[in-house]
Amino acid sequence: MPPDAEAVAEQVFVALADPSRRGILAELAAHGPATATDLADRLPITRQAIAKHLALLTEAGLLTAEPGERRRIRYRLDSAPIQVAQQFLAALARDWDGRLDALRNYLDN
């Protein structure tokens, strides 16, 4: 995996480590683009906390900020970084599967 892809995966894992950020992503996945105010109305998180989480999620590439009506910013999911993280996990799983198969073969003999 290229080093830049590993850095993207790391940012995704850091972003997903927080349950509030996972909740924001789930809300956007379920209902589509929203503003920080919209999300604060739907989630048990203050608008200020949501704004901080949105900034981190945007920095990680998981969200795209789009200008909306009345100078409000709407946030939309971007799945590309998640796909990079999935590829990282798949490569890791393949490495472990190979090692576990070798151990199983050794123990069976």
C-alpha positions, 0 to 999 in steps of 0.5 A: 500500500502506498504511504499516502494511502496509509496516511489516508487510512490513518486519518479515517481510523482517527475520525471513526474512533469517536462515537459522535463523529460516527453518529454524524456520518451515520446521520448524513448517510441516512438523510443526505447533506446537512448543515451543522445546525441541521445536525445539531437539531437531530443529534444529542450534540451541541452545534459547537461540538458538531462544528469541531467534528465536522472540521475533523471529518472534512480534514480527513476527507470524509466530508465535502463542504458545499456552499448552501443558501444564506451562506450556510455550509452543507456537508456531504459524505465522500466515500473515497477515504473509506474505500482506501481504509477498506483496502488497507484492512483487506491487505492486513487481513490477507497477511494475517490469513496467510500466517494463520494458514501457515500456523494451521498447516504446521500444527496439523503436521 
